[in-house]
Amino acid sequence: MEALLLRALRERGYVARVVSIDRLRDLEQEIEGRHRGGAFDEGFYQDNLANFVFDLPESIPGARSLIVVSVRRPVVRFTFTWKGERIPVVVPPTYLHWAATDRRVEDFLDRVLSGGGYRVATMLVPKKLLAVRSGLAKYGRNNITYVPGRGSFHRLVALCSNMPCEEETWQEPQMMERCGDCVACLRKCPSGAIRSERFLLRGERCLVNHNEQPGEIPFPSWLEAGWHNCLVGCLHCQTVCPENAGVLGWIEDGAAFSTAETTQLMAGLPLEELPESTAEKLAAHDLVDLMDLMPRNLAALFEARSTRAWAWR
């Protein structure tokens, strides 16, 4: 059944690996071991790593395998109008329509496996670590996962199933070979989050960690305006990575927002107070959950544009 599943996923444009459900404890022990060893800044750990769930879902009694799937995702480019200028603003590959992507993968696996009497359910586990340990992906020096043929332009989906794992690959986390003598991301990272003396990212310095915070939390004083480059997240290290050379052109255009709409979003108006057409546009492009961040993050982006020659390709 495993071979049939992997073949069906490839035909769908996905790539995946299957490992034993016993690896769930290995993932838990590795994350908690690093935490106890002081590898993570405590604030970063609490915000990003403490919410993983290592208990099996009740909907899958007798779970026997973990499945990790890579789904190609593009950069999405929106246009905001501010002070008479149309400004392109991008969102990295993993942020938009993530819930729909996870559901689509889960529904597809359910259809494929149901004939054999098997079921699946999504899991909130450390997906990057699972992908690298399973051999699906490798880490870049920037701690982002890269999958052959799609670079870092993908989303990982983790699931468990009562389908047995017939053959697995479980290995030590590996960094891509080309990272050994490449420091492009290290040089490009403006905040010093990527370091030469350690492999783990300094998450507390990463721009992503700060522009994902609730909108009422200001940026730290050391974070310079010119570093901002995305509505949320960051693409500095990904755009200079040689492994992404073949996928950087995968950009989809999203909605355009007028001066009035941009002003309303910058003012932080709630969804119900926006014009119906604007609310529908935000919902259609999966931007509703980012509305809280928009006043702070858009202001930072517009300031960044005014202080340097900033633009998206």
Backbone bond lengths (Angstrom), bond angles and torsions (degrees), N, CA, C in turn:
res aa  C-N    CA-C-N  psi(-1)  N-CA   C-N-CA  omega(-1)  CA-C   N-CA-C  phi
1 M - - - 1.467 - - 1.525 112.31 -
2 E 1.349 115.62 -35.51 1.457 119.51 -179.54 1.523 111.53 -61.27
3 A 1.328 117.22 -44.31 1.462 120.68 179.85 1.526 110.71 -63.07
4 L 1.318 116.72 -39.95 1.467 120.99 177.73 1.517 110.55 -62.40
5 L 1.322 116.77 -42.33 1.455 120.95 -179.93 1.523 111.37 -63.62
6 L 1.324 116.85 -47.33 1.464 120.14 -178.22 1.524 111.35 -63.82
7 R 1.320 116.62 -37.19 1.460 120.06 177.34 1.529 110.82 -66.06
8 A 1.316 117.35 -43.05 1.464 121.13 178.82 1.524 111.11 -62.72
9 L 1.330 116.21 -38.84 1.457 120.15 177.94 1.527 111.47 -65.03
10 R 1.323 117.15 -42.93 1.471 120.35 178.38 1.520 110.98 -61.22
11 E 1.326 116.79 -41.78 1.467 120.48 179.82 1.521 110.89 -64.50
12 R 1.318 116.36 -26.08 1.463 122.11 179.12 1.526 111.36 -83.43
13 G 1.327 117.98 -9.87 1.455 121.25 -177.63 1.512 113.65 96.52
14 Y 1.329 117.12 7.20 1.449 122.10 177.22 1.533 109.56 -100.43
15 V 1.321 116.16 159.80 1.461 120.72 167.98 1.525 106.93 -128.70
16 A 1.342 117.13 150.07 1.463 119.67 -172.12 1.513 111.01 -154.19
17 R 1.320 115.05 166.14 1.452 123.38 170.46 1.533 108.24 -137.02
18 V 1.333 115.35 153.82 1.459 122.55 178.39 1.521 108.31 -123.40
19 V 1.336 116.14 132.54 1.455 120.94 176.39 1.529 108.73 -132.13
20 S 1.317 115.83 165.86 1.456 121.37 179.97 1.527 110.88 -65.52
21 I 1.315 116.08 147.69 1.463 120.97 177.21 1.533 110.68 -62.30
22 D 1.321 117.35 -20.89 1.470 120.18 177.80 1.522 111.83 -61.81
23 R 1.322 117.30 -21.65 1.465 120.93 -179.04 1.522 112.07 -71.23
24 L 1.324 116.53 -13.44 1.459 119.68 177.09 1.520 110.67 -58.87
25 R 1.333 116.92 -41.19 1.463 120.70 178.85 1.525 111.29 -69.56
26 D 1.332 116.76 -33.78 1.467 119.56 176.78 1.527 110.21 -62.30
27 L 1.339 116.42 -41.98 1.463 120.49 178.70 1.521 110.89 -62.72
28 E 1.331 116.03 -44.61 1.459 120.83 179.97 1.521 110.71 -61.90
29 Q 1.316 116.92 -46.06 1.460 120.48 -177.96 1.520 111.56 -65.44
30 E 1.330 116.97 -35.34 1.457 118.88 -179.41 1.524 111.36 -69.10
31 I 1.333 117.03 -44.67 1.460 120.13 179.21 1.529 110.48 -64.55
32 E 1.316 117.25 -47.08 1.459 120.01 -177.90 1.529 111.83 -69.25
33 G 1.331 116.08 -33.48 1.456 118.97 176.83 1.518 111.76 -64.83
34 R 1.316 116.88 -41.94 1.465 119.89 177.30 1.527 110.72 -64.87
35 H 1.337 115.22 -38.23 1.468 118.87 179.19 1.527 110.53 -63.36
36 R 1.326 116.88 -48.39 1.464 120.21 -179.84 1.518 111.57 -62.90
37 G 1.336 115.91 -30.98 1.456 119.86 -179.51 1.518 113.88 -81.09
38 G 1.327 117.37 0.56 1.458 120.48 176.74 1.510 114.48 80.66
39 A 1.344 117.28 20.29 1.460 119.61 -177.91 1.525 112.50 -73.24
40 F 1.342 116.67 -22.89 1.460 120.89 -176.60 1.519 110.60 -112.33
41 D 1.319 116.52 140.49 1.450 120.79 165.59 1.528 107.64 -60.31
42 E 1.330 118.09 135.76 1.465 121.06 -172.60 1.525 112.10 -62.69
43 G 1.319 117.51 -40.39 1.457 119.32 178.15 1.521 111.96 -63.32
44 F 1.336 116.06 -41.99 1.464 120.16 178.05 1.521 110.31 -63.90
45 Y 1.323 117.26 -41.55 1.457 121.03 179.38 1.528 110.79 -60.72
46 Q 1.325 116.84 -47.64 1.462 120.28 -177.72 1.522 111.19 -64.33
47 D 1.324 118.06 -36.69 1.464 121.46 -178.15 1.520 113.01 -76.45
48 N 1.327 117.44 -31.56 1.459 119.23 -167.49 1.526 115.47 -121.90
49 L 1.312 118.60 -22.10 1.463 120.13 -171.02 1.524 114.33 -122.63
50 A 1.304 117.44 -17.03 1.469 119.71 -173.36 1.525 113.42 -78.19
51 N 1.336 117.48 -11.71 1.466 119.36 -174.86 1.528 113.80 -97.59
52 F 1.318 117.77 7.97 1.461 118.97 176.34 1.528 109.87 -63.60
53 V 1.323 115.46 148.33 1.462 121.76 -179.46 1.523 108.44 -117.25
54 F 1.316 116.21 117.78 1.459 120.52 -177.34 1.531 112.50 -107.08
55 D 1.321 116.23 9.45 1.465 120.57 174.06 1.519 109.53 -90.09
56 L 1.313 116.29 145.11 1.461 120.67 -179.16 1.527 110.45 -74.14
57 P 1.331 117.47 140.02 1.467 119.56 178.77 1.524 111.30 -68.50
58 E 1.329 115.37 142.70 1.464 119.92 -179.80 1.527 111.89 -66.23
59 S 1.332 116.13 -20.28 1.467 119.45 -178.40 1.523 112.67 -72.85
60 I 1.337 117.83 -12.90 1.466 121.34 179.74 1.529 108.88 -123.02
61 P 1.318 118.21 75.10 1.464 119.18 177.08 1.530 110.00 -65.94
62 G 1.309 115.17 140.57 1.461 118.80 179.98 1.514 113.49 70.53
63 A 1.344 117.31 32.61 1.468 120.34 178.84 1.521 110.62 -57.70
64 R 1.340 115.72 137.99 1.464 120.15 -175.10 1.530 113.42 -126.95
65 S 1.326 117.64 -9.65 1.466 118.40 -176.01 1.523 111.50 -148.53
66 L 1.330 114.60 155.42 1.455 123.61 169.00 1.517 107.66 -111.04
67 I 1.311 116.49 137.94 1.459 122.39 179.70 1.523 107.93 -123.60
68 V 1.315 117.22 130.10 1.460 121.10 175.63 1.511 108.45 -120.87
69 V 1.335 115.77 129.76 1.460 123.16 -172.44 1.518 109.25 -122.84
70 S 1.330 116.21 138.31 1.466 121.86 174.76 1.531 108.82 -106.42
71 V 1.343 114.79 126.31 1.471 122.20 179.91 1.526 108.26 -117.20
72 R 1.303 117.76 123.57 1.471 120.65 179.20 1.525 110.13 -62.16
73 R 1.340 116.45 136.52 1.457 122.01 178.73 1.528 109.15 -139.39
74 P 1.336 118.04 140.98 1.468 120.70 -178.99 1.519 112.87 -93.15
75 V 1.317 115.61 167.70 1.460 122.03 161.58 1.526 106.72 -73.52
76 V 1.330 116.93 140.89 1.469 120.64 176.29 1.524 108.44 -115.42
77 R 1.352 114.81 130.40 1.467 121.25 -175.67 1.535 109.72 -110.30
78 F 1.337 115.01 118.37 1.462 121.55 175.93 1.524 109.14 -103.19
79 T 1.323 116.07 163.36 1.460 120.54 177.53 1.519 109.10 -124.30
80 F 1.315 116.18 124.12 1.461 122.63 175.61 1.527 107.80 -113.21
81 T 1.316 116.27 146.54 1.462 121.19 -179.54 1.522 109.09 -111.10
82 W 1.326 115.43 119.78 1.459 120.67 -174.26 1.519 109.82 -140.73
83 K 1.314 115.61 124.39 1.472 121.93 -179.52 1.520 110.97 53.09
84 G 1.323 115.37 43.67 1.454 122.25 175.53 1.513 115.44 78.65
85 E 1.316 118.18 3.27 1.469 122.06 -177.41 1.520 110.44 -114.98
86 R 1.321 116.05 135.29 1.462 121.60 174.97 1.529 107.82 -87.00
87 I 1.314 115.87 118.06 1.458 121.15 -171.14 1.528 109.89 -116.25
88 P 1.338 117.93 119.74 1.470 119.94 175.95 1.523 110.68 -74.24
89 V 1.313 115.98 133.94 1.465 122.61 179.99 1.517 107.60 -133.23
90 V 1.319 117.46 127.51 1.457 120.45 -172.83 1.529 112.29 -108.22
91 V 1.328 114.32 156.97 1.458 123.07 173.69 1.526 106.94 -123.13
92 P 1.334 118.93 126.60 1.466 121.75 -178.47 1.526 112.55 -61.69
93 P 1.328 116.96 168.24 1.468 121.97 -169.89 1.526 117.02 -59.83
94 T 1.321 120.15 -25.85 1.470 119.32 -167.99 1.522 114.88 -95.36
95 Y 1.330 119.40 -3.70 1.462 120.23 -168.05 1.520 115.54 -90.47
96 L 1.317 118.13 -34.80 1.460 120.37 -170.72 1.524 112.06 -97.70
97 H 1.315 115.20 144.48 1.472 123.00 176.86 1.530 111.62 55.70
98 W 1.336 116.56 30.63 1.465 118.67 -178.30 1.521 111.09 -68.25
99 A 1.327 117.83 -38.80 1.466 119.45 -179.84 1.520 110.87 -65.62
100 A 1.341 116.09 -41.31 1.464 119.61 178.52 1.525 110.71 -66.35
101 T 1.331 116.92 -37.14 1.468 120.48 177.94 1.525 110.22 -63.31
102 D 1.327 116.74 -45.91 1.464 120.28 179.14 1.528 111.18 -61.16
103 R 1.337 116.49 -42.98 1.471 119.62 179.39 1.517 111.31 -64.46
104 R 1.325 116.04 -40.41 1.463 119.84 -179.14 1.521 110.76 -62.70
105 V 1.328 116.35 -42.38 1.463 119.89 178.17 1.524 110.67 -65.84
106 E 1.320 116.58 -45.76 1.465 120.16 -179.62 1.531 110.83 -61.39
107 D 1.333 117.56 -43.95 1.468 120.74 179.86 1.523 111.26 -63.68
108 F 1.333 115.88 -39.45 1.466 119.18 -179.62 1.530 110.58 -65.78
109 L 1.337 116.62 -45.76 1.462 119.19 178.75 1.517 111.40 -63.45
110 D 1.317 116.58 -37.82 1.468 120.03 177.86 1.527 110.85 -59.55
111 R 1.341 115.73 -43.17 1.477 119.42 -179.43 1.519 110.94 -65.41
112 V 1.322 116.65 -41.30 1.465 120.07 -177.95 1.530 110.81 -68.27
113 L 1.322 116.65 -41.43 1.464 120.62 -172.36 1.525 114.17 -88.24
114 S 1.321 117.04 -17.58 1.462 119.00 -175.15 1.522 112.47 -62.23
115 G 1.327 117.00 -29.98 1.465 119.95 178.76 1.514 112.57 -63.23
116 G 1.315 116.69 -25.89 1.463 120.73 178.19 1.512 112.59 -96.01
117 G 1.335 116.03 5.38 1.454 120.11 179.65 1.512 113.96 81.75
118 Y 1.332 117.09 19.19 1.457 120.86 -176.96 1.528 111.09 -107.71
119 R 1.335 115.31 158.88 1.455 122.07 -179.46 1.526 109.45 -133.98
120 V 1.342 115.46 165.33 1.462 120.97 177.02 1.522 109.61 -137.18
121 A 1.329 115.18 160.21 1.467 122.50 173.30 1.521 107.72 -151.09
122 T 1.320 116.44 140.39 1.461 119.76 179.07 1.529 110.03 -68.22
123 M 1.337 114.95 153.29 1.464 122.26 -177.03 1.529 109.77 -128.10
124 L 1.333 115.90 142.41 1.464 121.76 174.94 1.525 108.24 -97.82
125 V 1.322 114.65 82.22 1.461 122.36 -177.41 1.534 108.29 -126.65
126 P 1.331 118.73 168.54 1.473 120.61 177.32 1.528 110.81 -68.13
127 K 1.313 115.62 92.13 1.463 121.17 -170.84 1.524 112.85 -68.21
128 K 1.327 116.92 -37.27 1.466 118.40 178.97 1.521 110.48 -62.29
129 L 1.322 116.21 -45.56 1.466 120.22 179.39 1.524 110.40 -63.53
130 L 1.318 117.40 -42.32 1.459 121.13 177.75 1.527 110.94 -61.23
131 A 1.328 117.03 -43.49 1.463 120.47 -178.61 1.526 111.51 -63.90
132 V 1.323 116.71 -40.89 1.460 120.45 -178.46 1.525 111.13 -73.85
133 R 1.318 116.54 -42.48 1.462 120.66 178.84 1.538 111.39 -63.06
134 S 1.336 116.25 -34.91 1.470 120.20 -177.59 1.522 112.70 -79.50
135 G 1.335 117.53 -12.63 1.451 121.00 -177.78 1.521 113.92 91.94
136 L 1.330 117.42 1.57 1.464 119.92 178.34 1.520 111.32 -69.75
137 A 1.317 116.50 -36.79 1.463 121.15 -174.20 1.522 109.63 -137.26
138 K 1.336 114.67 171.06 1.454 121.89 170.76 1.517 107.83 -130.49
139 Y 1.315 114.68 153.18 1.456 119.98 176.31 1.521 110.26 -76.55
140 G 1.338 114.85 145.92 1.447 120.32 163.06 1.514 108.79 -90.26
141 R 1.314 116.65 170.83 1.461 120.08 176.81 1.532 110.38 -59.50
142 N 1.335 116.84 -24.21 1.460 122.39 179.73 1.528 112.94 -84.46
143 N 1.345 117.42 7.92 1.469 123.67 179.00 1.522 113.43 69.31
144 I 1.325 117.95 9.28 1.461 122.06 174.85 1.522 107.87 -88.59
145 T 1.334 117.79 149.35 1.460 120.57 -179.73 1.525 110.96 -89.49
146 Y 1.315 114.15 137.76 1.465 122.63 179.61 1.522 109.53 -119.27
147 V 1.316 115.04 132.72 1.460 122.33 178.39 1.527 107.99 -115.94
148 P 1.335 118.45 132.19 1.460 120.31 -178.67 1.530 112.37 -52.24
149 G 1.323 115.54 132.52 1.460 121.17 177.70 1.507 114.52 87.72
150 R 1.332 118.02 -13.93 1.458 120.03 179.49 1.521 112.45 -135.12
151 G 1.328 116.80 2.70 1.456 119.91 177.03 1.508 111.38 52.23
152 S 1.345 116.10 -133.81 1.465 120.68 178.62 1.519 111.98 -98.11
153 F 1.334 117.30 6.86 1.460 120.96 -178.25 1.527 109.53 -88.32
154 H 1.313 115.17 70.00 1.454 119.92 -178.40 1.515 109.45 -158.84
155 R 1.324 115.24 163.15 1.461 121.93 173.62 1.514 108.62 -118.89
156 L 1.318 116.54 138.21 1.454 122.01 177.00 1.529 110.21 -94.62
157 V 1.316 115.37 137.83 1.464 122.00 175.47 1.525 107.28 -124.15
158 A 1.331 116.81 127.81 1.464 121.53 179.77 1.523 109.37 -111.58
159 L 1.334 116.18 136.89 1.459 122.02 -178.91 1.516 109.61 -140.76
160 C 1.325 116.24 159.07 1.453 120.38 169.49 1.525 108.18 -117.43
161 S 1.317 115.63 158.01 1.462 120.74 -177.10 1.526 109.65 -149.59
162 N 1.325 114.76 158.55 1.467 119.19 171.64 1.521 111.47 -88.09
163 M 1.332 116.66 4.78 1.460 121.21 171.65 1.526 108.89 -68.72
164 P 1.320 118.82 134.22 1.464 119.29 179.16 1.525 111.83 -70.26
165 C 1.320 115.40 149.32 1.470 121.19 173.56 1.519 107.19 -88.56
166 E 1.327 116.53 116.07 1.456 120.28 -174.68 1.519 112.45 -85.74
167 E 1.329 115.80 -34.14 1.471 119.53 -178.69 1.512 107.75 -157.91
168 E 1.320 117.69 127.89 1.453 119.97 -177.03 1.520 111.31 -128.43
169 T 1.313 113.50 157.18 1.456 121.56 168.91 1.519 106.83 -115.91
170 W 1.332 117.46 123.71 1.463 121.95 177.92 1.506 107.51 -131.49
171 Q 1.299 116.79 118.82 1.450 120.21 -169.92 1.519 110.70 -136.96
172 E 1.322 115.07 167.67 1.449 120.53 174.33 1.534 109.15 -65.80
173 P 1.332 117.79 146.37 1.467 119.44 177.25 1.526 110.65 -55.88
174 Q 1.321 115.79 133.80 1.456 120.45 -177.20 1.521 111.13 -121.71
175 M 1.325 115.33 142.68 1.453 121.97 171.99 1.525 108.37 -95.90
176 M 1.305 117.76 146.93 1.460 121.02 179.53 1.526 110.56 -57.80
177 E 1.322 115.65 141.18 1.461 119.70 -177.56 1.519 111.62 -59.12
178 R 1.324 117.31 -38.46 1.465 119.16 -175.94 1.529 111.48 -67.72
179 C 1.332 118.11 -16.18 1.466 120.51 177.28 1.523 111.81 -71.36
180 G 1.334 116.77 -18.62 1.451 120.45 -176.16 1.511 113.42 -58.32
181 D 1.328 117.64 -38.58 1.461 120.28 -179.41 1.531 111.64 -121.85
182 C 1.345 116.71 23.66 1.461 121.44 178.64 1.513 108.87 -119.81
183 V 1.316 116.89 132.09 1.462 121.20 178.88 1.531 110.46 -127.05
184 A 1.334 116.30 26.36 1.467 119.89 -177.08 1.519 112.03 -59.29
185 C 1.341 117.10 -45.52 1.468 119.57 -177.85 1.520 111.10 -69.36
186 L 1.322 116.61 -36.99 1.463 120.62 179.65 1.530 109.97 -62.15
187 R 1.320 116.17 -42.79 1.462 120.24 -179.18 1.527 111.51 -69.66
188 K 1.325 116.60 -33.70 1.459 120.27 -175.45 1.516 112.38 -80.04
189 C 1.327 118.10 -30.07 1.469 121.28 -177.19 1.526 109.38 -63.68
190 P 1.327 118.92 115.04 1.466 119.77 -174.17 1.519 114.50 -77.65
191 S 1.339 116.79 -19.82 1.464 119.47 -172.30 1.518 113.83 -97.05
192 G 1.330 117.97 -4.75 1.454 120.65 -179.21 1.511 113.56 78.76
193 A 1.343 117.31 20.82 1.464 119.97 179.60 1.525 111.65 -70.66
194 I 1.329 117.21 -29.87 1.462 122.21 179.19 1.523 107.69 -96.54
195 R 1.328 116.41 124.64 1.451 120.50 -173.20 1.521 110.95 -121.09
196 S 1.316 116.23 150.31 1.461 120.48 178.33 1.516 112.21 -80.48
197 E 1.357 117.08 -25.57 1.461 119.69 -173.84 1.526 112.97 -89.68
198 R 1.338 118.30 -4.65 1.452 120.92 178.41 1.515 109.25 -147.03
199 F 1.337 115.67 152.63 1.457 119.52 -179.62 1.519 111.98 -84.15
200 L 1.332 117.55 -43.15 1.464 120.07 -178.39 1.525 111.00 -63.29
201 L 1.303 115.00 136.18 1.452 121.19 176.02 1.532 110.30 -62.38
202 R 1.301 117.19 143.55 1.461 120.10 170.08 1.526 107.19 -82.27
203 G 1.324 115.03 86.56 1.455 120.61 -172.37 1.511 113.59 -58.60
204 E 1.331 117.04 -31.52 1.456 120.09 -178.78 1.520 112.13 -69.45
205 R 1.354 117.56 -15.65 1.461 121.79 177.08 1.520 112.78 -98.84
206 C 1.317 116.97 -11.28 1.463 120.53 -174.37 1.526 110.57 -72.65
207 L 1.320 116.27 133.31 1.461 121.99 178.83 1.521 111.48 -56.49
208 V 1.332 116.61 -36.72 1.465 121.29 179.83 1.522 110.80 -56.32
209 N 1.303 116.94 -44.25 1.455 121.38 -177.21 1.524 111.85 -61.00
210 H 1.316 117.07 -26.82 1.464 120.33 -176.50 1.526 112.68 -94.21
211 N 1.333 118.52 -36.01 1.467 115.74 -179.05 1.522 113.32 -87.67
212 E 1.345 116.83 3.25 1.462 120.83 169.76 1.524 111.98 -94.89
213 Q 1.316 117.84 -6.99 1.455 121.31 -179.63 1.532 110.15 -67.82
214 P 1.352 118.08 157.31 1.468 120.17 175.79 1.521 111.49 -50.28
215 G 1.315 115.91 146.48 1.454 121.19 -170.44 1.509 115.35 -60.86
216 E 1.349 117.71 -24.17 1.459 119.51 -178.81 1.521 112.63 -79.63
217 I 1.331 117.78 -8.04 1.461 121.08 179.31 1.527 109.13 -87.54
218 P 1.309 118.53 118.72 1.468 120.04 -178.17 1.529 111.52 -72.87
219 F 1.310 114.83 159.92 1.454 119.26 174.72 1.520 109.56 -70.62
220 P 1.353 117.84 147.48 1.467 119.28 177.50 1.523 110.94 -63.64
221 S 1.312 115.97 154.79 1.469 121.08 -173.94 1.525 112.27 -64.20
222 W 1.331 117.85 -25.74 1.464 120.02 -177.73 1.530 112.68 -79.16
223 L 1.338 117.78 -12.06 1.463 121.01 -176.81 1.525 108.56 -82.90
224 E 1.323 116.93 115.67 1.462 121.45 -174.40 1.523 111.37 -82.34
225 A 1.326 116.41 146.29 1.457 122.54 -176.17 1.528 111.70 -58.09
226 G 1.312 116.63 -39.82 1.456 119.99 -175.50 1.510 115.23 -67.75
227 W 1.332 117.93 -7.92 1.457 120.27 -179.23 1.524 112.53 -79.55
228 H 1.319 118.15 -22.52 1.469 121.13 -175.41 1.524 110.64 -67.64
229 N 1.326 116.24 138.13 1.467 119.69 -177.31 1.519 114.40 -147.16
230 C 1.330 118.50 -4.52 1.463 122.69 -179.68 1.529 109.53 -139.85
231 L 1.322 116.15 157.45 1.459 120.13 175.08 1.523 110.63 -59.99
232 V 1.316 116.69 -38.20 1.453 123.43 173.34 1.525 106.30 -150.97
233 G 1.330 117.26 150.31 1.459 118.70 -176.45 1.513 111.66 78.36
234 C 1.322 115.83 -162.43 1.464 121.42 -176.04 1.519 109.11 -157.65
235 L 1.331 115.95 146.20 1.463 120.51 178.64 1.524 112.79 -123.77
236 H 1.330 117.72 8.40 1.464 119.66 -177.50 1.530 111.75 -51.60
237 C 1.331 116.38 -54.12 1.462 119.58 -173.36 1.526 112.17 -74.46
238 Q 1.331 117.56 -26.13 1.464 119.97 -177.17 1.522 112.49 -79.04
239 T 1.329 117.35 -32.87 1.465 119.39 -176.74 1.527 112.37 -74.27
240 V 1.338 117.87 -21.79 1.468 119.05 179.24 1.525 112.06 -98.78
241 C 1.320 117.69 -3.11 1.460 120.73 -177.10 1.522 111.07 -73.33
242 P 1.336 119.29 123.64 1.467 120.68 179.14 1.524 113.16 -58.33
243 E 1.326 117.10 -27.79 1.461 120.32 -179.41 1.525 111.61 -66.56
244 N 1.327 117.08 -19.17 1.466 121.40 -179.45 1.526 113.12 -97.63
245 A 1.321 117.04 5.52 1.466 119.66 -175.28 1.523 112.55 -55.55
246 G 1.314 117.38 -34.21 1.461 120.30 -176.85 1.518 115.12 -85.61
247 V 1.345 117.69 -5.81 1.470 119.33 -175.92 1.525 113.39 -120.94
248 L 1.322 118.34 -3.58 1.458 120.06 -175.95 1.524 112.44 -63.05
249 G 1.302 116.79 -23.10 1.460 119.75 178.76 1.511 113.86 -79.16
250 W 1.327 117.58 -3.20 1.449 119.35 -178.16 1.533 108.95 -84.30
251 I 1.320 114.14 86.85 1.461 122.26 -178.31 1.516 107.77 -128.86
252 E 1.312 116.59 129.42 1.456 121.73 176.52 1.521 109.31 -109.82
253 D 1.322 116.79 139.23 1.457 120.42 178.31 1.518 110.05 -85.16
254 G 1.317 114.77 130.06 1.452 121.42 176.40 1.520 110.52 -98.33
255 A 1.312 117.06 -150.21 1.459 122.56 -174.91 1.522 111.44 -76.53
256 A 1.329 114.50 158.77 1.459 122.01 171.30 1.521 108.26 -110.91
257 F 1.328 116.87 138.55 1.449 122.31 -177.89 1.526 109.62 -116.15
258 S 1.306 116.05 129.62 1.457 122.17 -178.48 1.526 110.94 -70.61
259 T 1.325 115.20 175.61 1.467 119.82 176.82 1.524 110.69 -59.45
260 A 1.324 116.66 -44.15 1.464 120.29 -179.26 1.528 110.71 -63.80
261 E 1.326 116.37 -43.62 1.461 119.87 -179.80 1.528 111.19 -65.26
262 T 1.316 116.80 -44.65 1.460 120.81 179.30 1.517 110.72 -61.16
263 T 1.337 116.69 -41.90 1.466 120.83 178.69 1.527 110.91 -61.36
264 Q 1.330 116.69 -42.38 1.466 120.85 179.22 1.525 111.43 -64.76
265 L 1.335 116.80 -41.05 1.462 120.40 179.30 1.532 110.78 -68.61
266 M 1.325 116.38 -37.93 1.463 120.25 177.25 1.534 111.17 -65.86
267 A 1.330 116.08 -28.72 1.460 120.45 179.32 1.517 112.27 -79.77
268 G 1.338 116.85 -10.07 1.457 120.25 178.36 1.514 114.71 77.37
269 L 1.347 117.79 26.28 1.453 120.01 178.62 1.527 109.91 -62.11
270 P 1.339 117.81 136.86 1.471 119.86 177.82 1.515 110.98 -68.30
271 L 1.311 116.02 160.60 1.466 122.03 -175.00 1.522 111.64 -54.83
272 E 1.334 117.09 -41.84 1.466 120.09 -175.16 1.523 113.27 -70.09
273 E 1.330 117.95 -14.79 1.458 120.91 178.43 1.522 112.88 -97.72
274 L 1.299 117.60 -2.65 1.453 121.56 178.31 1.525 110.32 -84.76
275 P 1.329 118.45 155.38 1.462 120.24 173.03 1.525 110.27 -56.05
276 E 1.316 116.37 147.29 1.464 120.46 -176.71 1.518 111.74 -56.46
277 S 1.338 116.65 -39.84 1.468 119.90 -178.32 1.523 111.30 -64.17
278 T 1.337 117.33 -37.02 1.462 120.90 178.64 1.522 110.68 -70.07
279 A 1.324 116.37 -43.01 1.464 120.73 178.77 1.522 110.94 -60.77
280 E 1.327 116.59 -41.60 1.468 120.59 178.93 1.518 111.05 -65.33
281 K 1.317 116.54 -38.11 1.466 121.38 179.14 1.531 110.71 -64.36
282 L 1.315 116.28 -44.27 1.460 120.69 178.78 1.526 111.02 -62.63
283 A 1.332 116.36 -43.03 1.469 120.32 -179.45 1.518 111.17 -66.15
284 A 1.316 116.95 -42.87 1.467 121.01 -177.45 1.517 111.75 -62.81
285 H 1.323 116.92 -31.28 1.470 121.11 -177.98 1.532 112.38 -101.67
286 D 1.334 116.55 11.93 1.469 122.46 175.25 1.528 112.37 59.58
287 L 1.336 115.88 39.09 1.454 120.78 -179.81 1.524 113.28 -101.62
288 V 1.322 117.96 -2.59 1.467 120.21 -175.35 1.522 111.02 -59.35
289 D 1.332 117.36 -42.77 1.465 120.09 -177.85 1.524 112.68 -69.97
290 L 1.333 117.26 -12.32 1.466 120.47 179.12 1.522 112.62 -98.10
291 M 1.346 116.65 -0.87 1.470 119.23 -176.30 1.524 112.34 -60.73
292 D 1.315 117.02 -36.58 1.462 120.66 -179.40 1.529 111.37 -62.13
293 L 1.339 116.48 -30.65 1.458 121.24 -177.29 1.520 112.80 -85.71
294 M 1.328 116.57 -19.23 1.462 119.80 -168.62 1.527 114.54 -61.70
295 P 1.344 119.96 -45.67 1.472 117.10 -178.53 1.524 112.68 -56.37
296 R 1.329 116.54 -47.90 1.470 119.62 -178.87 1.522 111.74 -69.09
297 N 1.348 116.55 -47.40 1.459 119.60 -173.07 1.526 112.29 -72.91
298 L 1.329 117.55 -38.78 1.462 119.06 176.90 1.518 110.65 -65.79
299 A 1.325 117.07 -41.08 1.469 119.42 178.07 1.520 110.46 -59.12
300 A 1.335 116.88 -40.50 1.464 120.84 179.41 1.523 110.58 -66.16
301 L 1.323 116.83 -41.62 1.462 120.18 179.44 1.521 111.61 -65.10
302 F 1.318 116.80 -42.79 1.461 119.40 -179.80 1.525 110.78 -66.60
303 E 1.326 116.85 -36.17 1.463 119.93 175.31 1.524 110.35 -66.30
304 A 1.334 116.36 -40.72 1.462 119.87 178.52 1.514 110.45 -60.83
305 R 1.321 116.37 -40.00 1.464 119.89 -179.55 1.523 111.15 -65.71
306 S 1.321 117.10 -33.13 1.462 120.36 -178.04 1.524 112.47 -77.98
307 T 1.350 116.96 -16.28 1.458 119.61 -176.52 1.530 113.42 -103.23
308 R 1.320 116.71 -5.61 1.459 118.51 179.48 1.519 108.88 -159.24
309 A 1.317 116.39 171.12 1.456 121.42 176.40 1.525 107.84 -79.35
310 W 1.308 116.72 88.06 1.467 121.85 -173.88 1.515 109.12 -112.60
311 A 1.290 116.67 132.12 1.463 120.31 176.06 1.516 108.12 -165.14
312 W 1.303 114.81 155.88 1.458 119.87 173.82 1.508 108.42 -96.32
313 R 1.325 116.17 145.71 1.459 122.33 -177.16 1.531 110.83 -52.59
